[in-house]
Amino acid sequence: MTSTNAEDAASPESRRLERPAFDVLGRLVFAAAAFQTLRAACETGLLEQLLDAPDGFDRDEIGTRIGLRGRWLDTLLTAAAAAELIRRDRRGRYSLADEIAPAVRSEEWSLFTATVAFEHHFSYRGISMFTESLIRETNAGIDNFPGRAGDSLYVRYSADPKLRQVFYTYMRAWSRIGGPVLWDALVEIAPTRMLDIGGGDGVHAIAATSRMPGLEVTILELPENVDVARARIEDEGLTDRVSVVAGDMFATSFPDDHDLVLFAHQLVIWTEEENLALLRRSNAALPIGGTVLIFSSMTDDSEDGPFIAAMASLYHAAIPVEGGRIYPWSAYEGWLKVAGFSDVQRIRSDTWTPHGVIVAKKVAEV
Ligand SMILES: C[S@@+](CC[C@H](N)C(=O)[O-])C[C@H]1O[C@@H](n2cnc3c(N)ncnc32)[C@H](O)[C@@H]1O
């Protein structure tokens, strides 16, 4: 019989059963604190400093190196050890945890820390409204970013240069971590003119043109953010091969002189209806045999993971626009069929991120 009294429920037998369950749940309750421990360990340089310490550093030496002392230092060191980022040996010396060291030592580390900064400045700020978003069936977390009602996150952050920089530093980093699967697929397809919808700071246009000498790219990007890609394309000396056009992907006509349309980290933003509209617009712009390529994190068709894809969906539900999602592969395949594409191919990334690519060919006008 179910007890209604909390004290009755705390018998030794029920405690024995309940304890493992609460151990799992306890880690989730304190997941926000674990994340902030990771952020502090990145931003103070704790993890990088410990790379120089094969025999460990004692507490005071670490404190001097990262500029913290007293209980502030102790709080961070204890939390970082409990989160298994660092370890403390019997002599009281601190080292990087063996499992973490290869990542901190890798070339990808600065890309990873850009991701941590984004999670803090964007995701945490808005996903606190995830439950409200579900109940109200709208992106309730957008209210935590100043701006006019109805404006997307992409318009709102354009008014705050520091925030916009955090966004594009992250977007470039996330695109570079997952990007190889996309860039290899592009080389295989060998397009001559690529239309990059919502191309951000031009990260994929730059990577693709550097791999394919004959390729030309048009980036379509919001007027509020078009300067970001323009500056980078100019820095890279690519203005003769990459043009950056200001427009709204739902209103500006897609130019019809391209043989590949790229949606990179793009269709996760929008609703099913909007994605169908964007794929139909792609169909109208491409010749028969032309390619549409979708690159982003993907949810498994079993809809129970991967973990990062499932968690990243909260950001899309709560913040940027009315509500997108890290969709399963099969959702894209269904929309592509309706929008006149066939010969659909899936390519999974082998990175720690859940990135993947879907390639499809236009077979019919719709
Ligand atoms: C998630 S970022 C992806 C950037 C880039 N494709 C990448 O993979 O790194 C989405 C981009 O789409 C742009 N964007 C959002 N709404 C748009 C619209 N209606 N028309 C054109 N671009 C848009 C944003 O300004 C932002 O740069």
The ligand as an SDF file (V2000), in Angstrom:
LIG
                    3D

 27 29  0  0  0  0  0  0  0  0999 V2000
   22.5630   29.0410  -35.8370 C   0  0  0  0  0  0  0  0  0  0  0  0
   23.3080   30.2800  -36.8000 S   0  0  0  0  0  0  0  0  0  0  0  0
   24.1370   29.2830  -38.0540 C   0  0  0  0  0  0  0  0  0  0  0  0
   25.2570   30.0050  -38.7430 C   0  0  0  0  0  0  0  0  0  0  0  0
   26.0410   29.1590  -39.7620 C   0  0  0  0  0  0  0  0  0  0  0  0
   25.1800   28.5830  -40.7640 N   0  0  0  0  0  0  0  0  0  0  0  0
   26.8300   28.0800  -39.0560 C   0  0  0  0  0  0  0  0  0  0  0  0
   26.5140   26.8930  -39.2430 O   0  0  0  0  0  0  0  0  0  0  0  0
   27.7790   28.4040  -38.3500 O   0  0  0  0  0  0  0  0  0  0  0  0
   21.8820   30.8950  -37.6810 C   0  0  0  0  0  0  0  0  0  0  0  0
   22.1550   32.0800  -38.5850 C   0  0  0  0  0  0  0  0  0  0  0  0
   20.9660   32.3270  -39.3420 O   0  0  0  0  0  0  0  0  0  0  0  0
   20.7470   33.7190  -39.4280 C   0  0  0  0  0  0  0  0  0  0  0  0
   19.3060   33.9610  -39.6270 N   0  0  0  0  0  0  0  0  0  0  0  0
   18.3320   33.8490  -38.6840 C   0  0  0  0  0  0  0  0  0  0  0  0
   17.1400   34.1540  -39.2240 N   0  0  0  0  0  0  0  0  0  0  0  0
   17.3600   34.4310  -40.5250 C   0  0  0  0  0  0  0  0  0  0  0  0
   16.5110   34.8150  -41.6140 C   0  0  0  0  0  0  0  0  0  0  0  0
   15.1770   34.9420  -41.4330 N   0  0  0  0  0  0  0  0  0  0  0  0
   17.0790   35.0400  -42.8150 N   0  0  0  0  0  0  0  0  0  0  0  0
   18.4250   34.9390  -43.0000 C   0  0  0  0  0  0  0  0  0  0  0  0
   19.2750   34.5620  -42.0200 N   0  0  0  0  0  0  0  0  0  0  0  0
   18.7550   34.3200  -40.7900 C   0  0  0  0  0  0  0  0  0  0  0  0
   21.2620   34.2600  -38.1090 C   0  0  0  0  0  0  0  0  0  0  0  0
   21.5560   35.6350  -38.1690 O   0  0  0  0  0  0  0  0  0  0  0  0
   22.4860   33.3670  -37.8410 C   0  0  0  0  0  0  0  0  0  0  0  0
   23.6650   33.9540  -38.3450 O   0  0  0  0  0  0  0  0  0  0  0  0
  1  2  1  0
  2  3  1  0
  2 10  1  0
  3  4  1  0
  4  5  1  0
  5  6  1  0
  5  7  1  0
  7  8  2  0
  7  9  1  0
 10 11  1  0
 11 12  1  0
 11 26  1  0
 12 13  1  0
 13 14  1  0
 13 24  1  0
 14 15  1  0
 14 23  1  0
 15 16  2  0
 16 17  1  0
 17 18  1  0
 17 23  2  0
 18 19  1  0
 18 20  2  0
 20 21  1  0
 21 22  2  0
 22 23  1  0
 24 25  1  0
 24 26  1  0
 26 27  1  0
M  CHG  2   2   1   9  -1
M  END
$$$$
